[in-house]
């Protein structure tokens, strides 16, 4: 097994684990690891970060639509900066938010 095969195998295991969820990203059903803001569940969290395979999402962009368990989220950015999407060439970590209206809490 060569290095590319090992990477593909590792990603298959990682995203096929019991921790991955099936989500819809820009209309396509994919596997993702979801970390909800503040350690909350998706019913109360307002923000989250999804980790997806680059092969599933080639070019994530601000305001892309993400649907998780019937709830619509959007790729998020702070008004003062671009979307902080990070990647390592194999996966993306993408910030998402349910509602972009200002919160006064």
N, C-alpha and C positions, 0 to 999 in steps of 0.2 A: 504494500500500500504506500503510495507516494504522499507527499505533504498535502497537495490539493484534495486528495481523497480523504485524508485524515480530517481536514478542516470541514469538508462536506459532511462526513460522518458525525463529527462533534456537534455541528449545527443541527443536524437531524435529531440527535439525541436531546440537545438542549431545548429545542423548540417543539419536540414531541413529548416532552416530560409532562407530568401532571401539573406543573406550574404554569404552563403556557395556556393561553385562552385563544379561542377563535374570535377574531374581530373582523370588521370590514373597514378597509382603508381605501378611500377614494373609489368605492364601489367593488373592490376585490376582497374576497374572503381569504384571510391569511392567519397564521399563528403569530402570537405576540406574547411577550412577557410584560405584564402591567404592574407598575408600582404606583399605588394611589397615594396622593399627597397626605401627609400627616399620619400615615399608617392606617388611614380610614378604609372602609369598604367603599365600593363604587356607588352605593346609595347615598352617601353623605359627602364624599370627596368632591371638591371643585376642580382640583388639578390632578394630573397623573403624568407619568413618563412611561412611554411604551418603548420596548426594544424589539425591533423587527429585523429580519434578514435583508441585506442589500439586494439580494436576488428577488425579494418580494416587493420592495419599495425602492426603485432606482434613484429617485430624486424627490425626497420629501420637501414640502413647501408650506409656508405660512398659510393658514386657513384651510388646508386640506381637511376633508371630513373623515372622522373616525367614528365608527359605531361599535360600542361595547355593551353587550347585554341589553340592546334596545335603546340605549342612551346615546345621543349624538354629542360628540366632542369635536373640537377643532385644534389643529396645530396652532400653538400659542406663541406669542412673543410679547415681551414687555415693550411699552411704547418707546422706551429709550434705546432699544437695541433690536437687532434682527432676532429671528428665532434661533435659540441656542440648540441646534441639532448637532450632536456629536456622533462620530463613527470611527470605526477602526478598519474599514475596508470590507468587513464581513457583516457587521450589524450597524444599525442606527439606534441612537437613543433620542426619542422625539418627545418634547414637552407638549402636553395637550391640556385643554381646559374646557369645561362644560359651558361656561358663560363668560364672555369677555366684558360684560358691563362692569363698571367700577363697583367694588365692594367697600362699604363704609363701616366695617366692623372694627 
